[in-house]
Amino acid sequence: MRSIKQIIDLSTALGAGTRLFPGMEPVVCRQVKTHAQRGVQVSRVEMTVHSGTHTDAPLHFLPGADDITRVKLEQVCGRAMLLDLRHLKPGSGMGAAELEKCDPGLKPGDIAIINTGYEHYEDAASYCWVEPDAARWLVEKQIKCLAMDILSTDPVHRGAGPAGPHTHPAHHILLGAGVILVECLVNLDALPKEPLFFVCMPLKLENCEASPARAAVIEFAD
């Protein structure tokens, strides 16, 4: 068995200060039992399943598709390659040309990790999103999972109508092709040179389209 050099945590902490998608209700953690009152601490958490670092299942945008319990761990764990897109202007889309330029050698079955430097942005709404041609490029690469530091694969939708392929094309393209999404990663600047071993553990929440997750990269000793 190979020894582990380090485990790099890529997950956000969940609490009142968690950076969230614009308009999303804050995370609420409260104690329902305390040591002083009951001799034990028990807490209750209230949040959407898209809070902080989380995994999107196909059901998020595809009616009748797999929920998060049907996402196999093999789909969100394994060999990963890092695409460095920190040069992008905050609040801009990333196209296929940008991905092509920084492609480290993605192979079928890989997990693509995209670092836009979002955790250093001051404006939470000014994240970079995945353009439709970039989503199709990733599908053509036959990746199994796309893991990113951004809040959403698509830009903020401020229209009055319902969401759909016209408002969230990248979600539809990727999830429709079976590519699982992991959003809101942090600490990507600390990653070593690829290839990497990525691990993501979403909760098995029945009938839910997503789940908060603990994500990390494991660096093995030489």
KOLSESE-423592 format. One line per field, with one value per residue: x, y, z of N, C-alpha, C in turn; residue in one letter. Coordinates in nm, 2 decimals, decimal comma. Each point is the difference from the previous one (the first is absolute). Layout:
// residues N
n_xx X|...
n_yy Y|...
n_zz Z|...
ca_xx X|...
ca_yy Y|...
ca_zz Z|...
c_xx X|...
c_yy Y|...
c_zz Z|...
resn A|...
// end
This chain:
// residues 222
n_xx 0,08|-0,04|0,11|-0,07|0,04|-0,11|-0,10|-0,04|-0,05|-0,10|-0,04|-0,11|0,02|-0,09|-0,05|-0,02|0,14|-0,06|0,09|-0,12|-0,07|0,01|-0,06|0,10|-0,08|0,04|0,12|-0,09|0,09|-0,09|0,03|-0,04|0,12|0,02|0,13|-0,02|-0,08|0,06|0,12|-0,05|0,08|-0,12|0,04|-0,06|0,00|-0,02|-0,02|0,02|-0,02|-0,02|0,00|0,09|0,11|-0,05|-0,07|-0,01|-0,12|-0,02|-0,06|0,11|0,02|0,01|-0,13|-0,02|0,10|0,13|-0,05|0,04|-0,11|-0,03|0,06|0,07|0,06|0,00|-0,12|0,03|0,06|0,13|0,06|0,07|-0,03|0,10|-0,10|0,11|-0,11|0,10|0,04|-0,11|-0,06|-0,01|-0,10|0,09|-0,04|0,01|0,07|-0,03|0,02|-0,05|-0,10|-0,01|0,02|-0,08|-0,04|0,01|-0,10|-0,12|-0,03|-0,06|-0,10|0,07|0,04|-0,07|0,11|-0,09|0,11|-0,10|0,04|-0,12|0,06|0,08|-0,11|-0,01|-0,04|-0,09|-0,06|0,12|-0,06|0,09|-0,06|-0,07|0,06|-0,11|0,09|0,03|-0,13|-0,02|0,09|-0,05|-0,12|0,05|0,05|-0,13|0,00|0,02|0,08|-0,07|0,11|-0,07|0,07|-0,07|-0,08|0,01|-0,04|-0,12|-0,02|-0,01|-0,12|-0,02|-0,03|-0,12|0,04|-0,05|0,08|0,10|0,00|-0,10|-0,02|0,00|0,06|0,10|-0,09|-0,08|0,10|0,05|-0,10|-0,04|0,13|-0,06|0,04|0,05|-0,07|0,12|-0,07|0,05|0,10|0,09|0,09|-0,05|0,03|-0,04|-0,07|0,06|0,10|-0,07|-0,06|-0,13|-0,02|-0,11|-0,05|-0,13|-0,05|-0,09|-0,09|-0,05|-0,04|-0,09|-0,02|0,13|0,01|0,04|0,12|0,00|0,13|0,08|0,08|0,09|0,12|0,03|0,10|0,04|0,07|0,11
n_yy -0,12|0,10|0,06|0,07|0,09|0,03|0,05|0,05|0,06|-0,02|-0,02|0,07|0,08|-0,07|0,12|0,09|-0,02|-0,11|0,01|0,06|-0,07|0,11|0,04|-0,09|-0,07|0,08|-0,06|-0,08|0,02|-0,08|0,02|-0,12|-0,05|0,05|0,02|0,13|-0,03|-0,08|0,06|0,05|0,01|0,05|0,00|0,10|-0,05|0,13|-0,06|0,06|-0,10|0,12|-0,01|0,09|-0,08|-0,02|-0,11|0,03|-0,06|-0,09|-0,05|0,06|-0,04|-0,13|0,03|-0,07|0,08|-0,05|-0,04|0,07|-0,08|0,04|0,10|-0,08|-0,04|-0,10|0,06|0,01|-0,11|0,04|-0,04|0,11|0,10|0,09|0,08|0,06|0,06|0,02|0,00|-0,07|0,09|0,04|-0,09|-0,08|-0,04|-0,12|0,02|-0,07|0,12|0,05|-0,09|0,02|0,13|-0,03|-0,07|-0,06|-0,04|0,05|-0,10|-0,08|0,04|0,10|0,07|0,10|0,05|0,09|0,07|0,08|-0,04|-0,06|-0,08|0,06|-0,02|0,13|0,00|-0,05|0,10|0,04|-0,12|-0,08|-0,01|-0,12|0,04|0,00|0,07|0,06|0,00|0,03|0,09|0,03|0,00|0,07|0,06|-0,03|0,12|-0,04|0,10|0,11|0,03|0,10|0,11|0,00|0,10|0,01|-0,11|0,06|0,11|0,11|-0,07|0,12|-0,09|0,04|-0,06|-0,12|-0,07|-0,01|-0,07|0,09|-0,03|-0,13|0,05|0,05|0,03|0,05|0,06|0,05|0,04|0,05|0,03|0,02|0,12|-0,05|0,10|0,05|0,08|0,12|-0,05|-0,02|0,09|0,03|0,11|-0,08|-0,02|-0,12|-0,04|0,00|-0,13|0,02|-0,03|0,02|0,04|-0,04|0,04|0,00|0,06|-0,12|0,11|-0,07|-0,02|0,01|0,11|0,02|0,02|0,05|0,03|-0,10|0,09|-0,08|0,03|-0,13|0,04|-0,09|-0,06|0,05
n_zz 0,00|-0,09|0,05|0,08|-0,09|-0,05|0,07|-0,12|0,10|-0,09|0,12|-0,02|0,10|0,06|-0,02|0,09|0,00|-0,03|-0,10|-0,04|-0,09|-0,08|0,10|0,02|0,07|0,11|0,03|0,07|0,09|0,07|0,13|0,00|0,04|0,12|0,02|0,00|-0,10|-0,10|0,02|-0,11|-0,10|-0,05|-0,13|-0,05|-0,13|-0,04|-0,12|-0,12|-0,08|-0,05|0,13|-0,01|0,02|-0,12|-0,02|-0,13|0,02|-0,10|0,11|0,03|-0,12|0,03|-0,03|0,11|0,00|0,01|0,12|0,11|0,04|-0,12|0,05|-0,08|0,11|-0,08|0,00|0,13|-0,02|0,00|-0,11|0,03|-0,09|0,03|-0,02|-0,02|0,05|0,08|-0,13|0,01|-0,07|0,13|0,00|-0,05|-0,12|0,03|-0,12|-0,11|-0,06|0,11|0,00|-0,13|0,03|0,10|-0,11|0,12|-0,08|0,00|0,07|-0,08|0,07|-0,04|0,11|-0,05|0,05|0,01|-0,01|0,04|0,12|-0,01|0,09|-0,10|-0,06|-0,01|-0,12|0,09|-0,06|0,01|0,01|-0,05|-0,11|-0,03|-0,10|-0,08|-0,08|0,12|0,03|-0,12|0,01|0,12|-0,05|-0,10|0,10|0,02|0,06|0,12|0,03|0,03|0,05|0,06|0,00|-0,10|0,02|-0,14|-0,07|0,03|-0,07|0,08|0,02|-0,05|-0,09|-0,04|-0,12|-0,03|0,07|-0,09|-0,12|-0,01|0,13|-0,01|-0,12|0,08|0,09|-0,10|-0,06|0,12|0,07|-0,12|0,00|0,12|-0,03|0,12|0,07|0,02|0,08|0,00|-0,08|0,10|0,03|-0,12|0,05|0,09|-0,11|0,01|-0,07|-0,11|-0,02|0,04|0,12|-0,06|0,12|-0,02|0,11|-0,09|0,07|0,05|-0,06|0,04|-0,13|0,02|-0,06|0,13|0,04|0,12|-0,01|0,04|-0,05|-0,06|0,00|-0,03|0,06|-0,09|0,09|-0,05
ca_xx -0,08|0,08|-0,02|-0,06|0,08|-0,09|-0,14|-0,03|-0,15|-0,05|-0,14|-0,03|-0,07|-0,14|-0,04|-0,06|0,08|0,02|-0,03|-0,10|-0,06|-0,09|-0,14|-0,02|-0,02|0,12|0,00|-0,03|0,04|-0,04|0,00|-0,13|0,03|0,14|0,07|-0,05|-0,14|-0,03|0,12|0,04|-0,04|-0,06|-0,03|-0,09|0,05|-0,10|0,07|-0,03|0,10|0,10|0,08|0,14|0,05|-0,11|0,00|-0,12|-0,04|-0,08|-0,13|0,00|-0,06|-0,06|-0,11|0,01|0,14|0,05|0,03|0,13|0,03|0,03|0,13|0,10|0,13|0,10|-0,02|0,05|0,13|0,09|0,10|-0,05|0,09|-0,03|0,00|0,03|-0,06|0,01|0,02|-0,13|-0,06|-0,12|-0,12|0,01|-0,02|0,12|-0,04|0,07|0,14|0,07|0,03|0,10|0,13|0,05|-0,03|0,12|0,00|-0,12|-0,03|-0,14|-0,02|0,06|-0,07|0,06|-0,01|0,03|0,04|-0,01|0,04|-0,12|0,00|0,06|-0,08|-0,08|-0,14|-0,04|-0,08|0,09|0,07|0,01|-0,09|0,04|-0,08|-0,05|0,10|0,09|-0,07|0,00|0,15|0,02|-0,07|0,08|0,12|-0,05|0,03|-0,11|-0,04|0,06|0,01|0,04|-0,01|-0,10|-0,13|-0,09|0,06|-0,06|0,00|-0,12|-0,12|-0,08|-0,13|-0,12|-0,05|0,07|0,14|-0,01|0,12|0,04|0,06|0,11|0,04|0,11|-0,06|-0,07|0,10|0,09|-0,08|-0,06|0,10|0,05|0,11|-0,04|0,06|0,03|0,02|0,04|0,12|0,10|0,14|0,05|0,14|0,09|0,01|0,13|0,00|-0,08|-0,14|-0,04|-0,10|-0,11|-0,10|-0,11|-0,10|-0,13|-0,09|-0,10|-0,13|-0,11|-0,09|0,07|0,08|0,13|0,04|0,13|0,10|0,14|0,09|0,14|0,10|0,10|0,13|0,07|0,15|0,07
ca_yy 0,12|0,12|0,09|0,13|0,11|0,10|0,01|0,14|0,02|0,09|0,02|0,12|-0,02|0,04|0,08|0,13|0,08|-0,07|0,07|-0,07|0,05|0,12|-0,02|-0,12|0,02|-0,04|-0,12|0,03|-0,11|0,04|-0,11|-0,04|-0,04|0,05|-0,07|0,06|-0,03|-0,14|-0,09|-0,05|0,09|-0,05|0,12|-0,01|0,08|0,03|0,06|-0,07|-0,10|0,06|0,09|-0,03|-0,10|-0,10|-0,08|0,00|-0,12|0,04|0,05|0,15|0,07|-0,09|-0,07|-0,14|-0,05|-0,05|0,09|-0,01|-0,13|-0,09|0,04|-0,09|0,06|-0,01|0,12|0,12|-0,03|-0,06|0,08|0,13|0,09|0,14|0,10|0,13|0,11|0,11|0,12|0,05|0,12|-0,03|0,03|-0,04|-0,14|-0,08|-0,07|-0,12|0,04|0,02|-0,13|-0,07|0,05|-0,04|-0,14|-0,07|-0,13|-0,07|-0,13|-0,06|-0,05|0,10|0,11|0,13|0,10|0,14|0,10|0,13|0,09|0,06|0,03|0,12|0,11|0,07|0,00|-0,14|-0,03|0,01|-0,12|-0,04|-0,11|-0,08|0,03|-0,13|-0,07|-0,06|-0,11|-0,10|-0,05|-0,09|-0,12|-0,07|-0,06|-0,11|0,01|-0,05|0,09|0,13|0,06|0,14|0,09|0,10|-0,03|-0,06|-0,02|0,10|0,14|0,03|0,02|0,10|0,01|-0,03|-0,13|-0,12|-0,04|-0,10|0,00|0,13|0,07|-0,08|-0,10|-0,08|-0,11|-0,10|-0,08|-0,09|-0,10|-0,08|-0,10|-0,09|0,06|0,04|0,13|0,04|0,14|0,07|-0,05|0,11|-0,05|-0,06|0,05|-0,08|-0,14|-0,03|-0,02|-0,11|-0,03|0,00|-0,10|0,08|-0,07|0,08|-0,09|0,06|-0,08|-0,07|0,06|-0,06|0,09|0,13|0,02|0,04|-0,03|0,05|-0,10|0,02|-0,03|0,02|-0,06|-0,08|0,00|-0,12|0,01|-0,06
ca_zz 0,00|-0,01|0,11|-0,03|0,04|0,06|-0,05|-0,01|0,01|-0,10|0,03|0,08|0,12|-0,01|0,11|-0,04|-0,09|-0,13|-0,12|-0,06|-0,12|0,03|0,03|0,08|0,14|0,07|0,08|0,14|0,09|0,13|0,10|0,06|0,13|0,04|0,12|0,12|0,03|-0,01|0,01|-0,14|-0,11|-0,12|-0,09|-0,12|-0,11|-0,11|-0,12|-0,12|-0,03|-0,09|0,08|0,01|-0,09|-0,02|-0,12|-0,08|-0,07|-0,12|0,03|0,02|-0,11|-0,09|0,07|0,00|0,00|0,12|0,11|0,05|0,05|-0,12|-0,04|0,06|0,05|-0,11|-0,09|0,06|0,06|-0,10|-0,06|-0,03|-0,06|0,03|-0,11|0,06|-0,08|0,09|-0,08|-0,04|0,07|0,08|-0,06|-0,14|-0,03|-0,06|-0,12|-0,03|-0,03|0,12|0,05|-0,09|0,02|0,13|0,02|0,04|-0,05|0,04|-0,06|0,04|0,14|0,09|0,07|-0,03|0,10|-0,06|0,10|-0,06|0,10|0,05|0,14|0,03|-0,05|0,11|-0,04|-0,01|-0,13|-0,11|-0,03|-0,14|-0,03|-0,11|-0,13|-0,06|-0,08|0,09|0,05|-0,11|-0,01|0,11|-0,03|-0,10|0,07|0,07|0,14|0,08|0,10|-0,01|0,14|-0,02|0,11|-0,03|0,06|-0,09|-0,13|-0,09|0,06|0,08|-0,08|0,06|-0,07|0,08|-0,04|0,06|-0,05|-0,10|-0,08|-0,05|0,11|0,06|-0,10|0,04|0,09|-0,08|-0,09|0,08|0,07|-0,10|-0,05|0,11|0,07|0,13|0,03|0,14|-0,01|0,12|0,07|0,04|0,02|-0,12|-0,02|0,08|-0,06|-0,06|-0,14|-0,04|0,03|0,14|0,04|0,05|0,07|0,04|0,07|0,02|0,09|-0,08|0,04|-0,09|-0,08|-0,01|-0,12|0,03|0,14|0,05|-0,02|0,04|-0,11|0,04|-0,09|0,07|-0,06|0,05|0,01|-0,11
c_xx 0,09|-0,03|-0,05|0,09|-0,08|-0,14|-0,03|-0,15|-0,04|-0,14|-0,02|-0,06|-0,14|-0,05|-0,06|0,08|0,03|-0,04|-0,10|-0,04|-0,09|-0,14|-0,03|-0,01|0,13|-0,01|-0,02|0,04|-0,04|0,00|-0,14|0,02|0,14|0,05|-0,06|-0,14|-0,02|0,12|0,05|-0,03|-0,05|-0,04|-0,09|0,05|-0,12|0,08|-0,05|0,11|0,11|0,09|0,15|0,04|-0,11|0,01|-0,14|-0,02|-0,08|-0,14|-0,01|-0,07|-0,08|-0,11|0,01|0,14|0,04|0,01|0,13|0,04|0,05|0,14|0,10|0,13|0,10|-0,01|0,06|0,13|0,09|0,11|-0,05|0,11|-0,05|0,01|0,00|-0,06|-0,01|0,02|-0,13|-0,05|-0,12|-0,13|-0,01|-0,02|0,13|-0,05|0,09|0,15|0,08|0,04|0,10|0,14|0,07|-0,02|0,13|0,01|-0,11|-0,02|-0,14|0,00|0,07|-0,10|0,07|-0,02|0,03|0,02|-0,01|0,05|-0,12|0,00|0,07|-0,08|-0,08|-0,15|-0,05|-0,07|0,09|0,09|0,01|-0,09|0,05|-0,09|-0,04|0,10|0,10|-0,05|0,00|0,15|0,03|-0,07|0,08|0,13|-0,04|0,04|-0,13|-0,05|0,07|0,00|0,06|-0,01|-0,12|-0,14|-0,10|0,07|-0,05|0,00|-0,13|-0,11|-0,09|-0,14|-0,12|-0,05|0,07|0,13|-0,02|0,13|0,05|0,06|0,12|0,04|0,11|-0,04|-0,07|0,09|0,08|-0,08|-0,08|0,09|0,05|0,12|-0,05|0,08|0,03|0,03|0,05|0,12|0,08|0,14|0,07|0,15|0,10|0,03|0,14|-0,02|-0,09|0,09|-0,02|-0,10|-0,11|-0,10|-0,11|-0,11|-0,13|-0,09|-0,11|-0,14|-0,11|-0,08|0,06|0,08|0,14|0,03|0,13|0,10|0,13|0,08|0,14|0,09|0,10|0,13|0,08|0,15|0,06|0,05
c_yy 0,12|0,09|0,14|0,11|0,11|-0,01|0,15|0,02|0,11|0,05|0,13|-0,04|0,05|0,07|0,14|0,07|-0,07|0,08|-0,08|0,06|0,11|-0,03|-0,12|0,04|-0,05|-0,13|0,03|-0,13|0,04|-0,12|-0,02|-0,06|0,05|-0,08|0,06|-0,04|-0,15|-0,09|-0,05|0,11|-0,07|0,12|-0,04|0,10|0,02|0,07|-0,07|-0,10|0,05|0,10|-0,05|-0,10|-0,11|-0,07|0,01|-0,13|0,04|0,05|0,15|0,07|-0,10|-0,08|-0,16|-0,06|-0,05|0,11|-0,02|-0,14|-0,10|0,04|-0,09|0,07|-0,01|0,12|0,12|-0,02|-0,06|0,10|0,13|0,08|0,14|0,09|0,14|0,12|0,12|0,13|0,06|0,12|-0,05|0,04|-0,02|-0,14|-0,07|-0,08|-0,12|0,03|0,02|-0,14|-0,08|0,05|-0,05|-0,15|-0,08|-0,14|-0,09|-0,13|-0,05|-0,06|0,09|0,08|0,12|0,10|0,14|0,10|0,14|0,11|0,07|0,03|0,13|0,12|0,06|0,00|-0,15|-0,03|0,01|-0,12|-0,02|-0,12|-0,08|0,03|-0,13|-0,07|-0,06|-0,13|-0,12|-0,05|-0,10|-0,13|-0,09|-0,06|-0,12|-0,01|-0,06|0,10|0,14|0,06|0,14|0,08|0,10|-0,04|-0,07|-0,02|0,10|0,13|0,01|0,03|0,09|0,02|-0,04|-0,14|-0,11|-0,03|-0,11|0,00|0,14|0,09|-0,07|-0,11|-0,10|-0,11|-0,11|-0,08|-0,10|-0,11|-0,09|-0,11|-0,09|0,06|0,06|0,13|0,01|0,15|0,06|-0,06|0,12|-0,07|-0,06|0,05|-0,09|-0,14|-0,02|-0,02|-0,13|-0,11|0,00|-0,11|0,08|-0,09|0,09|-0,09|0,08|-0,09|-0,06|0,05|-0,04|0,11|0,15|0,01|0,04|-0,03|0,08|-0,11|0,04|-0,04|0,02|-0,06|-0,07|0,00|-0,12|0,02|-0,07|-0,14
c_zz 0,00|0,13|-0,04|0,05|0,06|-0,06|0,00|0,00|-0,09|0,04|0,08|0,14|-0,01|0,13|-0,04|-0,10|-0,13|-0,12|-0,08|-0,13|0,03|0,02|0,09|0,15|0,07|0,07|0,14|0,08|0,14|0,09|0,05|0,13|0,03|0,12|0,13|0,04|0,01|0,02|-0,13|-0,10|-0,12|-0,08|-0,11|-0,10|-0,10|-0,11|-0,12|-0,03|-0,09|0,08|0,01|-0,10|-0,01|-0,13|-0,06|-0,07|-0,12|0,03|0,02|-0,12|-0,10|0,07|-0,02|-0,01|0,14|0,11|0,06|0,06|-0,11|-0,06|0,07|0,03|-0,11|-0,10|0,05|0,07|-0,11|-0,05|-0,05|-0,06|0,03|-0,12|0,07|-0,08|0,09|-0,07|-0,05|0,08|0,08|-0,07|-0,15|-0,03|-0,05|-0,11|-0,02|-0,04|0,12|0,06|-0,08|0,03|0,13|0,03|0,04|-0,05|0,05|-0,08|0,03|0,14|0,10|0,07|-0,04|0,12|-0,05|0,12|-0,07|0,10|0,07|0,14|0,04|-0,06|0,11|-0,03|-0,02|-0,13|-0,12|-0,03|-0,15|-0,02|-0,12|-0,12|-0,06|-0,08|0,09|0,06|-0,10|-0,01|0,11|-0,02|-0,11|0,06|0,08|0,15|0,08|0,10|-0,03|0,14|-0,01|0,13|-0,01|0,07|-0,08|-0,13|-0,11|0,07|0,08|-0,09|0,07|-0,07|0,09|-0,03|0,06|-0,06|-0,11|-0,08|-0,05|0,11|0,06|-0,09|0,04|0,09|-0,08|-0,08|0,08|0,07|-0,09|-0,05|0,12|0,07|0,13|0,03|0,15|0,00|0,14|0,07|0,04|0,01|-0,12|-0,03|0,07|-0,07|-0,06|-0,15|-0,03|-0,05|0,15|0,03|0,08|0,07|0,04|0,06|0,03|0,09|-0,09|0,05|-0,10|-0,06|-0,01|-0,12|0,02|0,15|0,03|0,00|0,07|-0,12|0,03|-0,12|0,09|-0,07|0,06|0,00|-0,12|0,03
resn M|R|S|I|K|Q|I|I|D|L|S|T|A|L|G|A|G|T|R|L|F|P|G|M|E|P|V|V|C|R|Q|V|K|T|H|A|Q|R|G|V|Q|V|S|R|V|E|M|T|V|H|S|G|T|H|T|D|A|P|L|H|F|L|P|G|A|D|D|I|T|R|V|K|L|E|Q|V|C|G|R|A|M|L|L|D|L|R|H|L|K|P|G|S|G|M|G|A|A|E|L|E|K|C|D|P|G|L|K|P|G|D|I|A|I|I|N|T|G|Y|E|H|Y|E|D|A|A|S|Y|C|W|V|E|P|D|A|A|R|W|L|V|E|K|Q|I|K|C|L|A|M|D|I|L|S|T|D|P|V|H|R|G|A|G|P|A|G|P|H|T|H|P|A|H|H|I|L|L|G|A|G|V|I|L|V|E|C|L|V|N|L|D|A|L|P|K|E|P|L|F|F|V|C|M|P|L|K|L|E|N|C|E|A|S|P|A|R|A|A|V|I|E|F|A|D
// end
